Amino acid sequence: MRYDDPWYDALASGWGELDGTGVPADVVPPARREREEGAMVAADVYLEVQRSAAFQEVRSRYRRFVVPAVIVFLAWYVGYVVAATTAPGLMARPVAGAVNVAMVAGLGQFLTTFLLTWAYARHARLRRDRAALELRWDTQELTRGVRGGTS
């Protein structure tokens, strides 16, 4: 099977695999080295889509959610670890019965993980999925036109 997708990791294919004669295959298969004109045009379609305003908007929506979420979550996690190591008296303070601050904060880590997962899925569903599907559809239509029919 041959992939004309420029984002296909051709270097990873063939590593350590035998070519049928007992000899390891080339890192890049020979068919991959010789690019035909149609493959170059298909690659240009992907590059054109990547440079498009719609693609950049989907990527920026992704970054606008993920970067702050990662920063907040890592700050919360590092704060928990630092507090656990530098303030054992605070973390050992009882909250209710045998439950102490460290246990509540530790369970809070799990809770925030689930909340962040829910928020990410909701953000993706409401702000990115439709635009990403439209981009995928447009890309498939453009590559189908380049290849001259259905593929």
MARMITOR-559518 format. One record per residue (C-alpha): residue in three letters; z, y, x. Coordinates in steps of 0.05 Angstrom, whole numbers, padded with zeros to 5 digits, always signed. Layout:
<rs>
AlaZYX
...
</rs>
This chain:
<rs>
Met+00000+00000+00000
Arg-00018+00069+00027
Tyr+00019+00133+00012
Asp-00017+00199+00014
Asp+00047+00237+00001
Pro+00061+00282+00061
Trp+00136+00274+00049
Tyr+00132+00199+00056
Asp+00170+00179+00118
Ala+00115+00143+00156
Leu+00157+00141+00220
Ala+00210+00098+00187
Ser+00159+00047+00164
Gly+00145-00007+00214
Trp+00207-00002+00256
Gly+00225-00071+00280
Glu+00175-00104+00234
Leu+00126-00156+00261
Asp+00052-00145+00251
Gly+00036-00218+00236
Thr+00022-00238+00308
Gly+00095-00239+00329
Val+00090-00170+00362
Pro+00128-00111+00334
Ala+00083-00065+00295
Asp+00066+00005+00318
Val+00116+00058+00296
Val+00061+00093+00257
Pro+00011+00044+00226
Pro-00061+00056+00248
Ala-00084+00072+00176
Arg-00034+00128+00176
Arg-00061+00160+00239
Glu-00132+00168+00212
Arg-00129+00217+00155
Glu-00187+00222+00109
Glu-00208+00286+00075
Gly-00179+00266+00007
Ala-00110+00254+00037
Met-00111+00322+00070
Val-00126+00355+00004
Ala-00070+00316-00031
Ala-00023+00339+00023
Asp-00045+00411+00011
Val-00027+00402-00063
Tyr+00044+00385-00044
Leu+00048+00444+00004
Glu+00020+00490-00050
Val+00072+00466-00100
Gln+00127+00474-00048
Arg+00106+00547-00036
Ser+00101+00562-00111
Ala+00148+00610-00146
Ala+00169+00555-00195
Phe+00190+00508-00139
Gln+00228+00564-00104
Glu+00263+00581-00169
Val+00286+00509-00179
Arg+00311+00506-00107
Ser+00347+00573-00114
Arg+00381+00550-00179
Tyr+00403+00488-00142
Arg+00431+00527-00083
Arg+00465+00579-00128
Phe+00507+00523-00158
Val+00516+00475-00100
Val+00535+00523-00044
Pro+00594+00556-00080
Ala+00616+00490-00110
Val+00618+00457-00041
Ile+00655+00515-00010
Val+00707+00516-00066
Phe+00716+00441-00065
Leu+00722+00436+00011
Ala+00772+00495+00012
Trp+00813+00459-00041
Tyr+00810+00393-00002
Val+00827+00425+00065
Gly+00883+00465+00032
Tyr+00912+00400+00006
Val+00908+00366+00074
Val+00937+00427+00110
Ala+00994+00433+00060
Ala+01009+00359+00066
Thr+01014+00363+00142
Thr+01046+00431+00152
Ala+01092+00437+00091
Pro+01122+00368+00078
Gly+01182+00400+00044
Leu+01137+00435-00007
Met+01097+00372-00020
Ala+01160+00330-00028
Arg+01189+00377-00081
Pro+01198+00337-00146
Val+01159+00359-00207
Ala+01182+00308-00258
Gly+01225+00249-00240
Ala+01193+00212-00181
Val+01129+00252-00186
Asn+01125+00305-00131
Val+01078+00362-00114
Ala+01037+00318-00067
Met+01024+00267-00121
Val+01003+00321-00171
Ala+00957+00354-00119
Gly+00928+00286-00099
Leu+00913+00269-00171
Gly+00884+00339-00178
Gln+00834+00320-00123
Phe+00808+00264-00167
Leu+00807+00309-00228
Thr+00768+00363-00193
Thr+00718+00311-00167
Phe+00704+00289-00238
Leu+00701+00361-00263
Leu+00653+00380-00208
Thr+00609+00320-00224
Trp+00608+00339-00297
Ala+00593+00412-00281
Tyr+00536+00392-00234
Ala+00504+00346-00285
Arg+00510+00399-00339
His+00481+00452-00294
Ala+00423+00407-00274
Arg+00409+00389-00347
Leu+00411+00461-00372
Arg+00381+00499-00314
Arg+00337+00454-00271
Asp+00314+00390-00303
Arg+00261+00419-00349
Ala+00231+00462-00294
Ala+00233+00404-00244
Leu+00198+00358-00294
Glu+00144+00411-00306
Leu+00134+00417-00231
Arg+00129+00341-00225
Trp+00078+00339-00282
Asp+00037+00395-00251
Thr+00038+00361-00183
Gln+00016+00295-00212
Glu-00041+00329-00250
Leu-00063+00366-00187
Thr-00062+00304-00143
Arg-00097+00264-00197
Gly-00152+00317-00198
Val-00157+00316-00122
Arg-00164+00241-00119
Gly-00218+00242-00171
Gly-00189+00205-00230
Thr-00128+00166-00249
Ser-00082+00138-00197
</rs>
